[in-house]
Amino acid sequence: MVRVVSRRLIQLFVTLIALMTLVFFWLRSLPGGPVDALLGERATPQTREALIRALGYDQPIWVQYGRFLKNVVTGNFGNSIRTGEPVTDVISRAFPATVELALAAILIAVGLGIPLGYLAARHRGRLLDNATIIVTLIGISIPIFFLGYLLKDWLTQDIHFFPPSGRISTGTDNTDVTGFFVLDGLLTREFDASADALWHLVLPAVTLATIPLAIIVRITRASVLDVLDEDYIRTADAKGLRNATIRKRHVLRNGLLPVVTTIGLQTGALLAGAVLTEKVYNWGGLGTLITDSISGSRDYPVLQALILLAAVVFIVVNLVVDLSYAFIDPRVRVQ
Amino acid sequence: MRAPRTVIAAGVIAAMTIGVAGCAESDRDNGEDQSNATGGTFIFAGAGDPKNFDPIFNDDGESFRPIRQMYETLVTHKPGTAELQGGLAESWSNDPTGKIWTFKLRQGVTFHDGTTLDAAAVCANFDRWYNMKGEAAQSQMIYYADVFGGFAGNPDAVYDNCKAPDASTAVVTMKKYKGAFPGAFALTAFSIASPAAMKQHGSDTVTQNGDSFSYSAFANEHPTGTGAFTFGGWNKATGEITLNKNANYWGEKAKVDKVIIKIIKDENTRKQELRAGTVQAIDFPAPADRKALADEGYQVLERPAFNILYLGINQKNNPKLKDLRVRQAIAYALNRAQLVQTKGPGGSVVADQFLPESVLGYAPDVQKYDYSVDKAKQLLSEAGATGLTLNFYYPTEVSRPYMPNPQEIFTVLANDLQAAGIKVNGVPRPWNGGFKDDVQQFGKQDLHILGWTGDYNDPGNFVGTFFGRPKVEFGDDAMADMFTAVGKADATVDQEAKRTAFEQVNRDLAAKWLPAVPIWHAPPAIVTTKEVQGLVPSPLTAEEFDTVSLTK
């Protein structure tokens, strides 16, 4: 196990160095850049030159690359061009927002997806099964943007039931401890703030959960159907084992393996989905940060750090998925 | 059958969620009621993040909005207009050379830290700007570099010194006359800050870190001016800037207890928040939404237009464009009246010159180019330019007050040009990802759309900015006589003579030079709920919230 993890860590390191190099040169090959973003429309040519010198853009690209590598290795990702704050501050503020949203979405997707998929499989060919297939097909095909605006229009504009955007009501006194607003409220006993944050979380989480939920339902259903057809289930049944025991020990355990893989993959996809969901709900997370950093300001420092972070998250999630195989199915040995 | 258990569990979770939500809802209601009882909280939805709160290091509207509530300038504008009036200075005058400016300061004004505003404090601000050390800091003082021509040691620098003969008189001496003053004294970037607070919180420390800069605690946590509101905090996780009523304000005190500026970048979400009643005012509504919101009973406050959208013509790449007749043909080909009607924000008007009517030097009798395909075709034929093909650059990923929908504007203009026989190659470029570079640095375009919102009431700020010096945008030194004329007009000290000079410049721009075609003046708007009273829209987008009150 230790060997597996350390090998993965080395892979991670090499991947990150390669990625950093790629990102550095790719961003600098794009038209436009931070100089324009920092200067706005009113700068004089002299100011522009002063800025280029101040930022060291007048030096050869390899000197800039060396400085960038040195900074990154020492944990200094620079300051955001858009807000002037250290990039680590910007990201550490946005990260919990996205994780909170993604966790809520995964909880909905897994919490509803596995039971629904299982139920559909158990009622194969009947009304519940057919309805599930149709609804999940819609769930997979509906664009997040469209669904988000649809939900918002209906639930926040037509009937004022949910708040239209943001993570907490404007002016709410919430103490920032972990950056997870729902948790912070509980930790600091500001239960109102916690409830308010949870209320704001519902629509974005449902929007973000739709696609993974539909996928998990379908995968669970298919996988459970496969297992139900296996000989050993018939044998267990014939032996007179209790239904519950068969379901728990044999059907679910064996049926869950492909589902876990899917959950892992979907967790990665959630980050991508978060870009759109966060835009729709003005959710100040990584998704918002990515769009802001690309479209408005060419915020290189933030973009570089974000791409590295995405790579780390993806690799770690994959590692966790691989390791969890061994726990679910003892026959699988991690190598 | 055990299966229904899952369903029951799901039902319980759903019920709990709704229960918790109910609590949240009622708490929110209570909060609103309480705040109204004490003067209330005015929540304004802005469209972007501010950079920091040190006026001199900023040049964008989103930073200036909170800064304007906390700081004041020596000279300011009459509410709702671009006309100058006293600010921190009750009166001001300048000598016949136009170089020496004397400000009589208001008495009894204190900064938020309790120190007194006097002439020494004013001079400390002027001296600070001029003597700012380090290229990092200087490169971020966009307005100062532009208006004052540079810093200590730079031969082009305009500022000379500031003297305080007594506590209420500040005398600022310039090395040469500059047409931008006194209008530019009203720029938010030149707000007067507390010297004590700046010293205490290291205001001048701007350090480079990676590809950007770090600012001081003064800029981020302790902005200290004399304004009607004090700094309450900037919660970056929720995107909220809180400003508190300044109980010691020298003038009429703010009517609301608190202002929260909430940053919501998506215009559709801003509108939804307004409809949900979670914010009371939104900036920059989509032009298409204005009518619907007005019909729903919201107040659509149009700012008097103080901007210009133009079709730029670059004479460098295509020799045909050097011919005035071809540029005139382009002007005749555009059906601007229809464009204004179909794509212009409410209240937009066709522009015949490059500055709004309220600015000194506006000439009522410039040559007009009313829509005429026939004239366009005839002029093209006379110039031997039939079959002309032009590269038309337009920006994407951007919305500006003068250009809310660049793609649509391009489409209409391109169709008009094609109808007159000019072939158009449309080249879309992201605003910060190539458009500004290609147009203003490299001059790759033949035609482009761009514009400007005025900073202060001076023709130099419009016409001078565009045509006062060679610019890549219009083909470098294509028109030397134009630069000379604009420069001369800008350097005229006597205001009446300056008016006459700029009127002539505007006539010549339309008839003789036509370096671009003015398209429209488009007033941006603010939309508020009915309960918001006293919000005066400003042509310079310089609204002050101390006059705002809330009724229920």
Interface residues (C-beta under 8 A of the other chain):
Chain A: L30 P31 G32 G33 P34 D36 A37 L38 L39 G40 E41 R42 A43 T44 Q46 T47 A50 L51 R53 A54 L55 G56 F68 N71 N76 F77 G78 N79 S80 I81 R82 T83 G84 E85 P86 V87 R93 A97 G111 L112 P115 L119 R122 Y149 K152 T156 Q157 H160 F162 P163 P164 S165 G166 R167 I168 S169 T170 G171 T172 N174 D176 G179 F181 D192 A195 D196 L198 W199 V202 N243 A244 K279 V280 Y281 N282 G284 T288 D292 S295 G296 S297 R298 Y300 P301
Chain B: R2 A3 T6 A10 I13 T17 V20 A21 C23 A24 E25 D27 R28 G31 S35 T41 I43 G48 D49 K51 N52 D59 D60 G134 E135 A136 Q138 S139 Q140 M141 I142 Y143 A145 D146 G150 Q208 N209 G210 D211 S212 F213 S214 Y215 K236 A237 T238 G239 E240 T242 K258 I260 K262 I264 K265 D266 N268 T269 Q272 E273 R275 A276 G277 T278 V279 E397 R429 P430 W431 N432 G433 G434 F435 K436 D437 D438 W452 D455 T465
